[in-house]
């Protein structure tokens, strides 16, 4: 779709508005990366999906490109967020070391699945997990626990692999899932947040590489794409997210998080319902 056609049918202003929305989502994503220890993918994926919809990107690859591009954007955000938390000594480095193998294995498995699953299938996976995570954040109670400390094998590596697998298919850095995992086993929320920024690194880097491979040569990809990763989208949003991440870190260590949890939980559930209603057959 060229500029002339956009102007003639009145879509140019809509595209400009979505471009501004992308920048706004980058600010929110970067802030959330620091505050919640996440890469902001749960915000970026639905916004990117709508942006690609207006641009007329084929529906068969639209969700794949959204997920993969989100993971690419998460890389620098996670780096900056993790270094800021690590400087404060809050991250559980022992847990991250124990996940050096199982978590990337889950990422690799997800990349293989993404190469074959349909756009609707990927959208459905995102919707179901987002709804469950949103519900958990809304109903979260501090006294909910599965144990007093994080277990060893086989639960720990299996959970790490699961976090890597589902986070990659959703285009997120695993922060929401890891926060849930750690707090259910008695770890303080600030430590969970700091550690989750580390899982973002372990997911986003191999996940981006895997989805470049999975989408290499795929038909109907938008311009400036490397596999499923759209380099133009990455270049547009990365500066904004990296700028905003440290502000989220400051808030995470100074203010109660419950109101933000409720807001983010509602956002996840609204996105989940919209994705489910957009599936073929609904």
Secondary structure, DSSP 4 states (H G I P E B T S, - for coil): --HHHHHHTT-HHHHHHHHHHHHHHHHHHHHHHHHHS--SHHHHHHHHHHHHHHTT--HHHHHHHHHHHHHHHHHHHHHHHHHHHHHTT-S-HHHHHHTTTHHHHHHHHHHHHHTTS-HHHHHHHHHHHHHHHHHHHHH--TT--S-SS---TTHHHHHHHHHHHHHHHHT--SHHHHHHHHHHTT--HHHHHHHHHHHHHHHHHHHHHHHHHHHTT-TTPPSSEETTEEHHHHHHHHHHHHHHHHHHHHHHTTS--HHHHHHHHHHHHHHHHHHHHHSTT-
